Amino acid sequence: MRLRTKFGEADSGRWLVLLCLLLGVLAPTAAVLWFMNGALNSQKELTRRELDQAYLDALSTQRKLFTERSNTYWKERVAAIERQASDHPAAATFELAVHSGEADSVIVVTRDGALAYPTPTPAPASDPVEHRKEWMEARRLENSAATLAEAAAAYGRLAAVEQDPDIAARALQSQIRCLVRKGDKPEALRLIAQHFRGGRLMAATDLQGRSIAADAQLLALHLEPTDRLAATLLHRFVADYNNGLPSSQRLFLMNELRAIGPQALPTYDAESLAEQYLESEGAGRDEAGLRATRVPAVWRIASVNGQVIALFRTSTVLAATNTLTPGSAVHAELAPQTPAGQAPDWQITIPRPNSATSAQISHRQMVSYLWVGFLAISVVTVTALIAGQALRRQWRLARMKTDLVAAVSHELKTPLASVRLLVDSLLEDEKPDAQRTHEYLELIARENLRLSGVIENFLTFSRLERNRQKFEFSVTQPDAVVQSAIEAARERLHAPDCRLEVEVSPNLPPVRADESALVTVLLNLLDNAWKYSPADKHIAVRAYRENSRVVFAVEDNGIGIAPREQKKIFRRFYQVDRRLARDAGGCGLGLSIVEFIVRAHGGSIAVKSQPGQGSTFSVAIPEAA
């Protein structure tokens, strides 16, 4: 009745443990499902926020990259103009920059900060003929309408005798002016054609440095609009940037040509833009970098040395941005109404992730949560199953131990009872018989031997359970180890299809080792060499000294081992080719045993092998001290 009660209590305890395990599975599962539901409900909003933040971060990064790239681009562009300025005059630099498209207009400044181009209008020079009697008389006649013919004749005489081209041209200019006022246009046009369409007066200038010949051609066009030669010559004047024509006169002449009719004037816009800039900003040195100007929709950038200020219209700047982001989804625009002197405020836009992308990301996150939840529940379930199996094994082990104790107790009880009975019989005999006593003692010895066997079996079982192994180290000769291994494997190694080669270096130092364990090492290596070699086997066993160590090497001509497999072959139960292992025999423990023994001796093992070229296993054991 007590026994049944104990077993009933044990069964009740087991069911209680199983119930706890079941609750340990159900409670975490419910918690995981609850958390998953909350996570999935908030995932859409979280994904949207993450996408918005990612968009803002990407936008900031792209803006920074674009700004750096833009600054570099404009600096290189104005640097190219500055290199031209070092090799050409200021006017030629202006022309080259505009014609090449490097800038919409250019301001060229000298090293000391003075304006080089557009050239400023100089103050009138002193007139060398101001107090000459002939010039004073001609001017007096010009002041009266009644004496214009006499004034024209007087200016003509002065021009004829004057040696200075500038003064002669001024006299002719005054003569033509008088003729025009008098109404004699044919004579005025004749003088223009005679003196200002070739010859020494073409380079003549007035007191402010303006070209007299260019003004004469403009007058001819006003007098005779169909005069194609005058238009052509005037066009040449304004297009030639090497003739020293002042920029103010050049722009004035361009405006006059445009008023007469459509004209091809490539630098007109550049000249106009330069004039507008100088009127609003001046020609002072400017800070580096693209900056807004007071001229609407116009930007400037100064070179490093400050000798060149390049001007760009907003349309040019925007067109250049397309070259900075070719084939890219990045779009850049200039913020409107940038204050003068400020760097451009680039408005960068990149495509936003569409709803499909957001839904796709949300779906991926949902799938990730589901997988995580599934894995968590699976881990809990598997853990519970493993725990159940462990408990089951523990219950079985406890029962086995109980049965073992009972069996051992029974095995020990029987011989002890027999010995006790025999001893009691001997003690009760007042006159012991020698023959009978001898027989009883033999029985006692036999039972004692039986008892010792039972105890030894029990101890052996205990050692096996604890996996303990002892080595008996002693000074061992390497040649003896080799010889013992060869003798133990003689039956295989001396077969007709096997050629054995043994090479032991003379006078090898002894090693401190368990000789039988080292023999086991060599036997395992020889067994592998024999099993994994072809029909014509060639096996070599060598022993030699290397760096204070004795090396035992086993070489074969077998199938070899791939490099990626060489670190795995020392694992327990690992086999490179299971089909070949089944044919040759073995369970994959040989090399793991070899490695265990070698490391227990303080040595090392190495393998050199190539598929189809055999293998060489080398075991290095330290010399005995």
FENBEL-V899771 format. One record per pair of residues at least 4 apart in sequence whose ideal C-beta (glycine too) atoms are under 6 Angstrom apart, sorted by the first residue. I is the first residue (numbers start at 1). J is the second residue. D is the distance in Angstrom with one decimal. If there is no record, write none. Layout:
BEGIN
i: [I | I]
j: [J | J]
d: [D | D]
END
This chain:
BEGIN
i: [21 | 21 | 23 | 25 | 25 | 25 | 28 | 29 | 32 | 32 | 32 | 36 | 36 | 39 | 40 | 42 | 43 | 43 | 43 | 44 | 47 | 47 | 47 | 51 | 51 | 55 | 59 | 62 | 62 | 62 | 62 | 63 | 66 | 66 | 66 | 66 | 69 | 74 | 74 | 78 | 78 | 78 | 80 | 81 | 81 | 81 | 81 | 82 | 82 | 84 | 84 | 84 | 85 | 85 | 85 | 85 | 88 | 88 | 90 | 90 | 90 | 91 | 91 | 92 | 93 | 94 | 94 | 95 | 95 | 96 | 97 | 97 | 97 | 98 | 98 | 103 | 104 | 104 | 104 | 104 | 104 | 105 | 105 | 105 | 105 | 106 | 107 | 108 | 108 | 109 | 109 | 109 | 110 | 110 | 115 | 115 | 118 | 118 | 119 | 119 | 121 | 122 | 122 | 124 | 124 | 125 | 129 | 129 | 134 | 138 | 138 | 138 | 141 | 141 | 141 | 141 | 142 | 142 | 147 | 148 | 148 | 148 | 149 | 151 | 152 | 152 | 152 | 155 | 155 | 155 | 156 | 158 | 158 | 159 | 159 | 159 | 162 | 162 | 165 | 165 | 165 | 166 | 166 | 169 | 169 | 169 | 172 | 173 | 176 | 176 | 179 | 179 | 179 | 180 | 185 | 189 | 189 | 191 | 192 | 192 | 192 | 193 | 195 | 196 | 196 | 202 | 204 | 205 | 205 | 205 | 206 | 206 | 209 | 210 | 210 | 211 | 214 | 217 | 217 | 217 | 218 | 218 | 220 | 220 | 221 | 221 | 221 | 236 | 238 | 238 | 238 | 245 | 245 | 251 | 254 | 254 | 257 | 258 | 267 | 273 | 276 | 277 | 277 | 277 | 280 | 280 | 281 | 285 | 286 | 286 | 288 | 289 | 290 | 290 | 290 | 291 | 291 | 292 | 292 | 292 | 292 | 293 | 293 | 293 | 294 | 297 | 297 | 298 | 298 | 299 | 299 | 300 | 300 | 301 | 302 | 302 | 303 | 312 | 312 | 321 | 325 | 329 | 329 | 330 | 331 | 332 | 332 | 333 | 334 | 335 | 335 | 338 | 338 | 353 | 353 | 378 | 379 | 393 | 405 | 409 | 411 | 412 | 413 | 415 | 415 | 415 | 418 | 419 | 419 | 422 | 422 | 422 | 426 | 432 | 463 | 471 | 471 | 472 | 473 | 473 | 475 | 475 | 475 | 476 | 476 | 476 | 477 | 478 | 478 | 478 | 479 | 481 | 481 | 482 | 482 | 484 | 485 | 485 | 485 | 488 | 489 | 489 | 490 | 492 | 493 | 493 | 497 | 498 | 499 | 500 | 501 | 502 | 503 | 504 | 505 | 508 | 508 | 509 | 510 | 511 | 511 | 511 | 512 | 513 | 513 | 517 | 521 | 521 | 522 | 524 | 524 | 525 | 525 | 528 | 529 | 529 | 529 | 531 | 532 | 532 | 533 | 533 | 533 | 533 | 538 | 539 | 540 | 541 | 542 | 543 | 544 | 545 | 546 | 548 | 549 | 549 | 550 | 551 | 551 | 552 | 553 | 553 | 554 | 555 | 556 | 556 | 557 | 558 | 560 | 560 | 560 | 560 | 560 | 560 | 560 | 561 | 561 | 561 | 561 | 562 | 565 | 566 | 568 | 569 | 570 | 570 | 570 | 572 | 573 | 574 | 575 | 575 | 581 | 589 | 595 | 598 | 598 | 598 | 601 | 602 | 603 | 603 | 604 | 605 | 606 | 607 | 608 | 609]
j: [384 | 388 | 27 | 380 | 381 | 384 | 380 | 377 | 373 | 376 | 377 | 369 | 373 | 369 | 366 | 46 | 47 | 362 | 365 | 362 | 358 | 361 | 362 | 353 | 358 | 352 | 348 | 66 | 330 | 348 | 350 | 348 | 70 | 332 | 346 | 348 | 324 | 290 | 301 | 301 | 303 | 310 | 102 | 97 | 102 | 308 | 310 | 303 | 308 | 88 | 93 | 96 | 93 | 108 | 307 | 308 | 92 | 93 | 108 | 116 | 117 | 117 | 241 | 241 | 108 | 106 | 117 | 99 | 241 | 100 | 102 | 103 | 106 | 267 | 270 | 310 | 273 | 311 | 312 | 313 | 316 | 270 | 273 | 274 | 311 | 310 | 309 | 116 | 117 | 116 | 283 | 307 | 114 | 116 | 120 | 283 | 247 | 274 | 246 | 247 | 248 | 208 | 209 | 207 | 208 | 207 | 135 | 167 | 158 | 151 | 154 | 155 | 147 | 150 | 151 | 154 | 151 | 178 | 151 | 178 | 181 | 182 | 182 | 178 | 175 | 178 | 179 | 171 | 174 | 175 | 175 | 162 | 171 | 168 | 171 | 172 | 167 | 168 | 200 | 201 | 204 | 204 | 205 | 201 | 204 | 212 | 195 | 212 | 188 | 191 | 184 | 187 | 188 | 188 | 223 | 220 | 223 | 195 | 196 | 216 | 220 | 197 | 201 | 213 | 216 | 213 | 212 | 209 | 210 | 211 | 210 | 212 | 246 | 246 | 249 | 245 | 237 | 230 | 233 | 234 | 234 | 256 | 227 | 230 | 227 | 230 | 231 | 240 | 250 | 253 | 254 | 249 | 250 | 271 | 265 | 268 | 263 | 263 | 271 | 311 | 295 | 281 | 295 | 311 | 294 | 295 | 293 | 306 | 302 | 309 | 302 | 343 | 299 | 301 | 344 | 300 | 341 | 299 | 338 | 340 | 342 | 298 | 300 | 340 | 340 | 313 | 314 | 311 | 313 | 312 | 317 | 309 | 311 | 310 | 306 | 309 | 308 | 316 | 317 | 332 | 330 | 350 | 351 | 350 | 349 | 346 | 348 | 347 | 344 | 345 | 347 | 342 | 345 | 357 | 358 | 382 | 383 | 397 | 409 | 413 | 454 | 416 | 417 | 447 | 450 | 451 | 447 | 444 | 447 | 440 | 443 | 444 | 440 | 437 | 468 | 514 | 517 | 514 | 512 | 514 | 510 | 512 | 624 | 511 | 513 | 515 | 510 | 508 | 543 | 550 | 504 | 518 | 519 | 504 | 543 | 519 | 519 | 522 | 523 | 523 | 493 | 526 | 494 | 530 | 498 | 500 | 535 | 537 | 538 | 539 | 540 | 541 | 542 | 543 | 544 | 545 | 550 | 623 | 624 | 550 | 621 | 624 | 624 | 518 | 601 | 597 | 594 | 597 | 526 | 590 | 594 | 554 | 617 | 532 | 539 | 554 | 556 | 584 | 558 | 559 | 537 | 556 | 557 | 558 | 557 | 556 | 555 | 554 | 553 | 552 | 551 | 550 | 551 | 623 | 620 | 622 | 621 | 618 | 620 | 619 | 616 | 618 | 617 | 616 | 614 | 615 | 614 | 614 | 609 | 610 | 611 | 612 | 613 | 614 | 615 | 565 | 566 | 609 | 615 | 611 | 576 | 607 | 574 | 591 | 591 | 592 | 595 | 592 | 588 | 588 | 581 | 588 | 586 | 593 | 605 | 603 | 605 | 619 | 621 | 622 | 620 | 621 | 620 | 619 | 618 | 617 | 616 | 615]
d: [5.1 | 5.9 | 5.7 | 5.6 | 5.8 | 4.7 | 4.8 | 5.1 | 5.1 | 5.0 | 5.9 | 5.5 | 4.6 | 5.4 | 5.7 | 5.6 | 6.0 | 5.8 | 5.1 | 5.3 | 5.9 | 5.3 | 4.7 | 5.0 | 5.8 | 5.8 | 6.0 | 6.0 | 5.3 | 5.2 | 5.9 | 4.3 | 6.0 | 5.7 | 6.0 | 5.9 | 5.4 | 4.8 | 5.1 | 5.0 | 4.8 | 4.7 | 6.0 | 4.8 | 5.3 | 5.0 | 5.7 | 4.1 | 4.6 | 5.6 | 5.2 | 5.3 | 4.4 | 6.0 | 5.9 | 5.4 | 4.0 | 4.9 | 4.0 | 3.7 | 3.7 | 5.1 | 4.2 | 5.5 | 5.5 | 4.9 | 5.0 | 6.0 | 4.2 | 5.8 | 4.6 | 4.8 | 4.6 | 5.2 | 4.3 | 3.9 | 5.9 | 5.5 | 5.3 | 5.1 | 5.5 | 4.1 | 4.0 | 4.6 | 4.1 | 5.7 | 4.0 | 4.3 | 4.4 | 5.9 | 5.9 | 5.3 | 4.5 | 5.0 | 5.2 | 4.1 | 3.4 | 5.0 | 5.2 | 5.0 | 5.0 | 5.9 | 5.7 | 4.5 | 5.4 | 4.8 | 4.5 | 6.0 | 5.8 | 5.6 | 3.9 | 5.3 | 4.3 | 4.9 | 3.7 | 6.0 | 4.1 | 5.8 | 5.8 | 4.9 | 5.5 | 4.3 | 6.0 | 4.7 | 4.9 | 3.9 | 5.2 | 4.9 | 4.5 | 3.7 | 5.0 | 5.9 | 4.2 | 4.9 | 3.7 | 4.6 | 4.9 | 4.0 | 5.1 | 5.6 | 4.7 | 4.8 | 5.9 | 4.6 | 3.4 | 4.3 | 5.4 | 5.4 | 4.7 | 5.4 | 4.5 | 5.1 | 4.2 | 5.1 | 5.1 | 5.9 | 5.8 | 6.0 | 5.2 | 4.9 | 4.8 | 5.6 | 5.4 | 4.4 | 4.0 | 4.9 | 4.8 | 5.1 | 6.0 | 6.0 | 5.1 | 5.8 | 5.6 | 5.9 | 4.7 | 5.5 | 4.3 | 4.7 | 4.9 | 4.2 | 6.0 | 5.6 | 5.3 | 3.9 | 5.9 | 4.9 | 5.9 | 5.9 | 5.2 | 5.0 | 5.4 | 5.8 | 5.0 | 4.6 | 5.3 | 4.9 | 4.5 | 5.6 | 5.7 | 5.6 | 5.1 | 5.3 | 5.6 | 5.8 | 4.2 | 5.6 | 5.9 | 4.1 | 3.8 | 5.6 | 5.7 | 5.9 | 5.5 | 4.7 | 5.8 | 5.6 | 5.5 | 6.0 | 4.3 | 5.3 | 5.4 | 4.8 | 5.1 | 5.9 | 4.7 | 5.9 | 4.2 | 5.9 | 5.9 | 4.8 | 5.6 | 5.6 | 5.5 | 5.4 | 5.4 | 5.1 | 4.3 | 4.5 | 5.2 | 4.7 | 4.7 | 5.7 | 5.2 | 5.5 | 4.8 | 5.1 | 5.5 | 4.6 | 5.4 | 3.7 | 5.5 | 5.2 | 5.8 | 4.1 | 5.9 | 5.9 | 6.0 | 5.9 | 5.9 | 5.8 | 4.7 | 6.0 | 5.9 | 4.1 | 5.1 | 4.5 | 4.9 | 5.4 | 5.1 | 4.8 | 5.7 | 5.4 | 5.7 | 4.9 | 5.3 | 4.1 | 5.8 | 5.4 | 5.4 | 5.8 | 4.9 | 6.0 | 5.3 | 5.5 | 4.9 | 4.6 | 5.4 | 4.7 | 4.9 | 5.0 | 5.0 | 4.6 | 5.8 | 5.7 | 5.5 | 4.7 | 5.0 | 3.7 | 5.4 | 5.8 | 5.0 | 5.1 | 5.5 | 5.3 | 5.8 | 4.7 | 5.7 | 4.3 | 4.9 | 5.5 | 4.1 | 5.0 | 4.6 | 4.5 | 4.4 | 6.0 | 5.9 | 4.5 | 4.8 | 5.3 | 4.7 | 5.5 | 4.3 | 5.2 | 5.3 | 4.9 | 5.0 | 5.3 | 6.0 | 4.2 | 5.0 | 4.1 | 5.1 | 5.9 | 4.9 | 5.5 | 3.8 | 4.0 | 4.2 | 5.4 | 4.2 | 4.9 | 5.8 | 3.9 | 4.6 | 5.2 | 4.3 | 5.7 | 4.5 | 5.4 | 5.6 | 5.9 | 5.1 | 5.6 | 4.4 | 5.6 | 5.3 | 5.5 | 5.0 | 4.6 | 6.0 | 4.6 | 5.1 | 4.4 | 5.1 | 5.9 | 4.3 | 5.4 | 4.8 | 5.2 | 4.4 | 5.4 | 5.2 | 5.8 | 5.7 | 5.3 | 5.4 | 4.1 | 5.8 | 5.4 | 5.1 | 5.4 | 5.3 | 5.4 | 5.1 | 5.8 | 4.6 | 4.5 | 4.2 | 5.3 | 4.3 | 4.6 | 5.6 | 5.8 | 5.8 | 4.6 | 4.9 | 5.5 | 5.5 | 5.4 | 5.2 | 4.3 | 5.2 | 5.2 | 4.9 | 5.4 | 4.8 | 3.8]
END
